[in-house]
Amino acid sequence: MEAPRSGTIQLAVVVRFVDTATDVLAEAREEIDALNVYPVPDGDTGTNMYLTVSAARDAIRDAIAAAGGPDEAPLAPALAAFGRGALLGARGNSGVILSELIGAFSRRLGSAGAEERNADVMAAALRDAADAAYAAVGTPVEGTILTVARAAADAALGRAEDLDARARDVVAAAAAGAREALARTPEQLKVLADAGVVDAGGRGLSVLLDAAETVLTGRRPTPVTTPARRPSIPIPQSDPVPSGDLTPDGPSYEVMYLLDAHEDRIPPLRSALAALGDSLVVVGRDELWNVHVHVDDVGAAIEAGIEAGRPHRIRVTHFAEQVAEARRIASERTGRCIIVVSAGPGLSQLFSDAGAVVVEGGAGLRPSTGQLLEAIMDCGAAEVVVLPNDADSVRVAQIAARTAEEDADIRVAVVATVAQVQGLAALAVHEPARTFEQDVLEMTATARHARHGAITVAAKQAITMAGPCEPGDVLGVVAGDFAVIGQDRDEVAFEVLDRLLGGGGELVTIVSGAEDTDGLAQRCAAHVEEKHAHVDVVVYDGGQERYPLLLGVE
């Protein structure tokens, strides 16, 4: 991920890879789920890996935004946030292993010295990732994501020995090595050969490495595929039971939790959990760990965590009941629910009073796919409409919606609202008595016709669509672009309102923010009443940060 040959790992390229990797993993999710037969054929490996990477992407985006944007953010802290996001968002056995791969890779990339060749850094990062993943797994099994990671690292190290090699060459070699190893996984693990598939976790890792190759070289490698089939029952394993397994069919429960503990408490924890079950993975550092194990004795697994430190976010899944429970919940769902991303406490109250389920968002606090998916799954409705109210959250909402539709048989539609005032407009026309399609259509049409603007204050020197700005300048936003620059908030706000009303309108919505402490919203309302007497005005206290005013015209 470089331009020249040494010391120039570029954050912009890292971010491009993260976005590309998340998108391609979302596209491959169903295929990977269908390959999932080991260690438990529960058909969720692709979903878990996607949710893990998505959480990591959200974390690095938030870190970059908090640092002032991609031009200001230093590489190492952004990569550290990427690794920590993966650790906190890891789902399932494959997700936890992937989080350790991401964490170790990010640490090595972030610590690269200016004198190091990028090719050497990339190869070393892949090696460290493979080493960390093997070390994290209680009983490493070949023919899995571990094998694919090791093969990728070996290929990368071999290519880096060529002094003319660049990082792009090393990544291409790693991706090719991963594909070759993935194709051989059925030869190493009998359960894969019996099912006629390659390893699901290994396929997910191969997807990510192929994405890295595409970002750096522009080439799209030919993936390793097998006939996709989703087993309806566990496939018997006639091989000897690996050390730590309780039965040939494996334990009944998956236990996961985050753990706050000193590093010296982890070896005893590993030993205690290894005696209880299999598929043990413990990843993390700096006194924060993610623990995953399959057991029959759930209480003992949690008690082991209590002895080691403070377990939290505990999640227990009974494999045999997982599908039946999902079907039962789906059959009990009734009605329609609107889920709204809100940017401030006042807006949250407005949305809540209108009957919506609120997910907190706003500047620097965009919800993750996991948060939106949880809201969809927990609302209890058979039909769900999501209003993301932010351009960057639309894609996140769409993936959460697709996941809920496929995993829980919920009808979900995303109305692509890109501003809070569009969400208010869409929610105002929601009518539960309509059919689902009619309701979504009406809300979508209303949101699209709601013109939106805002007032904010420049935090740094920059070039905008309206020209250069300096810190402290008042910026007027129209349809997502900076359109007005000035020194007086009233003048800028009035100019934005007049531009929004230039195309006509019947209703102006003004939402005051936390920084509107001198009655700016009321003065804007008075301006509209004076200059546009035929237009109705409503003013709400939204409480949003960074934007003293949000404006909408319908």
ZITA-V557309 format. One record per pair of residues at least 12 apart in sequence whose C-alpha atoms are under 7 Angstrom apart, sorted by the first residue. I is the first residue (numbers start at 0). J is the second residue. Records with the same first field share a line. If there is no record, write none. Layout:
# ZITA-V557309
I=J, J
This chain:
# ZITA-V557309
0=12, 13, 166, 167, 215
1=117, 166
4=116, 117, 165
5=113, 114, 115, 116, 117
6=111, 112, 113, 114, 115, 116, 117
8=117
10=74
11=69
16=210, 211, 214
17=56
19=210
20=207, 210
21=49, 52, 53
24=49, 206
25=49
28=45, 46, 49
29=45
30=227
31=44, 45, 199, 202, 203
32=44, 45, 46
33=227, 228, 229
34=196, 197, 198, 199, 227, 228, 229
35=199
36=191
40=230, 233
42=229
44=93, 199, 200
45=203
47=90, 91, 93, 94
48=93, 94
50=90, 369
51=85, 88, 89, 90, 94, 98
52=85
53=368
54=84, 85, 88, 367
55=81, 82, 84, 85
56=81
57=367
58=80, 81, 84
59=77, 78, 80, 81
61=363
62=77, 80
63=77
64=363
65=363
74=109
75=109, 110
78=105, 109
79=105, 106
82=98, 101, 102, 105
83=102
85=98
86=98, 283, 289
92=291
93=200
96=132
99=131, 132, 282
100=128, 129, 131, 132
101=128
103=127, 128, 131
104=124, 125, 127, 128
107=124
108=120, 124
117=165, 166
118=159, 164, 165, 166, 169
119=159
121=166, 169
122=152, 155, 156, 159, 169
125=152
126=152
129=145, 148, 149, 152
132=145
133=145
135=280, 281, 282
136=279, 280, 281
137=273, 278, 279, 280
141=187
142=184, 185, 187, 188, 198
143=184, 198, 200, 201
144=200, 201, 204
146=180
147=177, 180, 181, 201
148=177
150=176, 177, 180
151=173, 174, 176, 177
152=173
154=172, 173, 176
155=169, 170, 172, 173
158=172
167=212, 215, 216
170=211, 212
171=212
174=205, 208, 209, 212
177=205
178=205, 223
181=197, 198, 201, 202
182=197, 223
184=197, 198
185=197
190=234, 236
196=225, 226
197=225
235=248
243=273, 274, 276, 277
244=276, 277
245=276
250=276, 293, 294, 295
251=294, 295, 317, 318
252=293, 294, 295, 315, 316, 317, 318
253=292, 293, 294, 315, 316, 317
254=291, 292, 293, 297, 314, 315, 316
255=290, 291, 292, 313, 314, 315
256=289, 290, 291, 310, 311, 312, 313, 314
257=288, 289, 290, 310, 311, 312, 313
258=287, 288, 289, 308, 309, 310, 311
259=286, 287, 288, 308, 309, 310
260=286, 287, 307, 308, 309
261=286
262=286
264=307
265=307
268=303, 304, 307
271=303
272=300
275=294
276=292, 293, 294
277=292, 293, 294
278=292, 293
279=291, 292, 293
280=292
325=407
329=407, 408
332=379, 380, 381
333=379, 380, 381
334=380, 381, 382
335=380, 381, 382, 383, 431
336=355, 380, 382, 383, 384
337=355, 356, 383, 384, 385
338=355, 356, 357, 384, 385, 386
339=355, 356, 357, 358, 385, 386, 387
340=357, 358, 359, 360, 386, 387, 388
341=357, 358, 359, 360, 361
342=359, 360, 361, 543
343=361, 541, 542, 543
344=541, 542
345=540, 541, 542
346=541
362=544
365=392
367=395
368=395, 396, 398, 399
371=396, 399
372=399, 400, 403
376=403
381=409, 410
382=409, 410, 411
383=410, 411, 412
384=411, 412, 413
385=412, 413, 414
386=413, 414, 415, 416, 422
387=415, 416, 417
388=416, 417, 418, 419, 421, 422
389=416, 417, 418
390=417
393=415
396=413
397=413
400=412
414=443
416=446
418=451
420=451, 550, 551
421=446, 449
422=446
424=445, 446
425=442, 443, 445, 446
426=442
428=442
429=442
448=553
449=551, 552, 553
450=478, 499, 551, 552, 553
451=477, 478, 550, 551, 552
452=476, 477, 478, 495, 549, 550, 551
453=475, 476, 477, 546, 548, 549, 550
454=474, 475, 476, 492, 546, 547, 548, 549
455=473, 474, 475, 545, 546, 547
456=471, 472, 473, 474
457=469, 470, 471, 472, 473, 474
458=470, 471
463=481
464=480, 481, 482
465=481, 482, 483, 484
472=484, 485, 486
473=485, 486, 487, 488, 491
475=491, 492, 495
477=495
489=519
493=523
499=552
500=552
504=534, 552, 553
505=534, 535, 553
506=534, 535, 536, 552, 553
507=535, 536, 537, 551, 552, 553
508=536, 537, 538, 550, 551, 552
509=537, 538, 539, 548, 549, 550, 551
510=538, 539, 540, 541, 548, 549, 550
511=539, 540, 541, 542, 547, 548, 549
512=540, 541, 542, 543, 544, 546, 547, 548
513=542, 543, 544, 547
514=547
515=547
520=538, 548
524=536
